[in-house]
Amino acid sequence: MSVDLGVRPWDQLFARHVAGDTGDQITAILNQSGSTDAITLSGGFPHPETFPGQAIAESFPRVLEQSVALQYSPTAGLPGLRDWFSGRLGAQEGVRPAENELCITSGGMEGIGLISRCVLDPGDRVVVEGPTFFGALVGFQRTMAQVEAVPVDNDGLDVAALERLLAASSGPVPKIVYVIPDFQNPSGLSMSVERRHALVTLARRHGILIVEDVAYRELGFDGERRPSLWALGPDVVAQVGTFAKTFAPGIRMGWVAAPAELVGQLLRAKQNTDQCTGALGQLLLEDYGRSGRFDQGIAFSRKFYRERRDIMVDALRTHLPESMTFTRPMGGFFSWITAPAHLDTVALQKQALAEKVTYVPGAAFYPDGRGRNQLRLAYSRVPDEKITEGVRKLASVLDRAAGEALCAR
């Protein structure tokens, strides 16, 4: 039963940024992914077979011997984990963050949230890819920022379009450009090396902070490793990462590597969120990392997800109507489908669910309601034998809807 808070209705108590919030839609998407009787092509969850359960079990006795394991940790993270991971970033990216340029967070979303909290005021401009990760999109919108989307193509963010947007605007320069340059969520596409250099140059020219989300960077399928934006421009880039895909999502950890001035502000803000990331998880991750099995786990995950990508791509080629296109990702978890403009993937969700298959409608990935003829599919957690069946069922729903729409025109 819903009641008012005395004489004041609840909607008058809530902060202004709650009004029109899209969190309910995201909650519904995630709830679909927990369905037991549907083929859930909606949720981008890592597969349990990639979790290092045995390694974690072996680490527990060693970790629990340390007095800090069950204690508060420094807000920036435990020194041992920061030292190991800084060294790994140095080896992988060619740049090692200084002591005051790295913060361990409780997942990648906390990193995005802390940056938003420290940088954005109501009305500030943020530019995102169109489409982009809906979790970050909601986070920016909750600051009451003005969020604008720049299109992506096969080479990632259209930097020339971003430059035209900046030149045509008479208002304040955007404070943030948020990008997922590697195996993007939701499109699966990656930014070309040329555009990475161009984006860093553009950010320096206009004084814009690039927020680089590298959630899927380690999960490339072809061995190519393009330079990170942070390595190209550590003075204008905040790299936000997560260990959910390379360690375990149940142990909430991520990082932000950024200029010292920004990291200092993030640590102040973190004191008023969770205060510190859990020490037990940090010690388990450090132990796993120093054992040498971290990179072995990543190699296994790449092969595991590449095989599932291949199954989904083959199924899409076989079953998807010719009037529709899809992306063939070179890493990560997702393929992105574009249907004819007259199809509404939001409205088709119920029909798909009746066929026991789920997806995420494209509109969730844009700040302005676009993308209703698009959708995201995830192949990461669905059993191999169910991927083709799920695609076949979904393709049938889309094909039937396209035919009905043509008859009605």
HUBEL-V953537 format. One record per residue. OMEGA is omega as a letter, one per 40 degrees, with the letter a starting at -180 (NA if undefined). Layout:
OMEGA
OMEGA
//
This chain:
i
i
i
i
a
a
a
i
a
a
i
i
a
i
a
a
i
a
i
a
a
a
i
i
i
i
i
i
a
i
i
a
i
a
a
a
i
i
a
i
a
a
i
a
i
a
a
i
i
a
a
a
a
i
i
i
i
a
a
a
i
a
a
i
a
a
a
a
a
a
i
i
i
a
a
a
a
a
a
i
a
i
i
a
i
i
i
i
i
a
a
a
a
i
i
i
i
a
a
a
a
i
i
a
i
a
i
a
i
i
i
a
i
i
i
a
a
a
a
i
i
i
i
a
i
i
i
i
i
e
i
i
a
i
i
a
i
i
i
a
a
i
a
i
i
a
a
a
i
a
i
i
a
i
i
a
i
a
i
i
i
i
i
i
i
a
a
a
i
a
i
i
i
i
a
i
a
a
i
a
a
i
a
i
f
a
a
a
i
a
i
i
a
a
i
i
a
a
i
i
i
i
i
a
a
a
a
i
i
i
a
i
a
a
a
a
a
a
i
a
a
i
i
i
i
a
i
i
a
i
i
a
a
i
a
a
i
i
i
a
i
i
a
a
a
i
i
a
i
i
a
i
i
i
i
i
a
i
a
a
i
a
i
i
i
a
i
i
a
i
a
i
i
i
i
i
a
a
a
i
i
i
i
i
i
a
i
a
a
i
a
a
i
a
i
i
i
i
i
a
i
i
a
a
i
i
i
i
a
i
a
a
i
i
i
i
a
a
a
i
a
a
a
i
i
i
i
a
i
i
i
a
a
i
a
a
i
i
i
a
a
i
a
a
i
a
a
a
a
i
i
a
i
i
i
i
a
i
i
i
a
a
a
a
i
i
a
i
i
i
a
i
a
i
i
i
i
i
a
a
a
i
a
a
a
a
a
i
i
i
i
i
a
i
i
i
a
a
i
i
i
i
i
a
i
i
a
a
NA
//
